[in-house]
Amino acid sequence: MVDACLSYGLKPFYGPFGDFSDTAACESQFRNAFLMGCLGAWSLHPTQIDIAKRVFSPEPDEVAFAKKDPRGNARRDRCRHDRREKCRTTQPGNKQK
């Protein structure tokens, strides 16, 4: 299912887990779906939302690592001017005003 979704440009999501009272089994199923390549899961009950967030979200240190460039500097997401050409304020050595 994961390969079929990805080959058509779709995001693979795990189907719902029906036993609302068994949070350990729900987490186990979500974790298995994550390991198989699913990018998220459907939730049928509010208790499953936190489980899905915990399983499918990256750790804060992974996010911080991804935001650093190879030179160890923090990356800026976009120039605040939102221009197509390179903005002079985001070039190294220039400060944003």
N, C-alpha and C positions, 0 to 999 in steps of 0.2 A: 504494500500500500504506500509506503514511504517513497519508494522508487517511482511508482506510477505518478504520485502527486508531483514530485520534483521534476519529472520529465515533462510535465505539462505546465510547469511554473506555478503550481499550487502549493500552499503550505500544509504539510501533513499534521493533523490534529488527532489526538487519541479520543475515542468515543467515551461516552459517560460511564462512570462507575456507579452501579445501582444501590449498593448497601451503604446508606448514609451513616449507620451506626459504627461501622468498622473503618476508622480513620487510618489505622496501620495498613490494612489491606489496600485502601485507596492510595496511600502514599507509595506502596510497593508497586501497584499497577502503573501509577504515573511515572515512577522512576524507571520501570522497564520500558515504557513507551518512549521516555527520553533517551534511553540507551539505544533504542532501535532507530532513533532519528526523528521522532515526532517533535514538533516545535511548541506544542501546547496541548491542552486537554479541555474537553467540555466539562462543565460543572453542572450538576443537577441540584446541589444543595449548598447553602452558604458556607458550610464547614469545609467544603472541598476547594474553595477559592484560595484560602491561605496555603493549603497543601500544594496546589498547582503553582502558585507564585514561588514557593520555596523550592520546588523541584525544577521548574523550568527557567528560573531567573539566574543570571550569573552572580557569583560572589562579588562583594564590593571591591576586593583587591584585584579581581580579574578585570573589572571595569576600569579601575585606576590604571592598571598595566596597559590596557588597550588604548587609553587616552594619551599615553606617552609616546613620543617619537623615538627613533633609535638613538638619538643624541641625549636622551634623558629629559628633554624639555616637554612641558605640558603642551598639548595641541590646542589650538583655538578652533572651535567648530566652524565659524564663518565670520567673514568680515561684517561688521555692523552696518556697513554701507550697502551691502547686498548688490554689488556690481559684478558684471561678468568679467571684466578685466581684473588683473591683480590690483589689489588695493595697496597703496603705499603704507598705510597705517599698520598692516599686518606683516610687513617685511621685517626680517631680523634687524634689530637695532633701532627701530622706530617705535615710538610709544603711541598708543591710541589716545585720542583726545576726548 
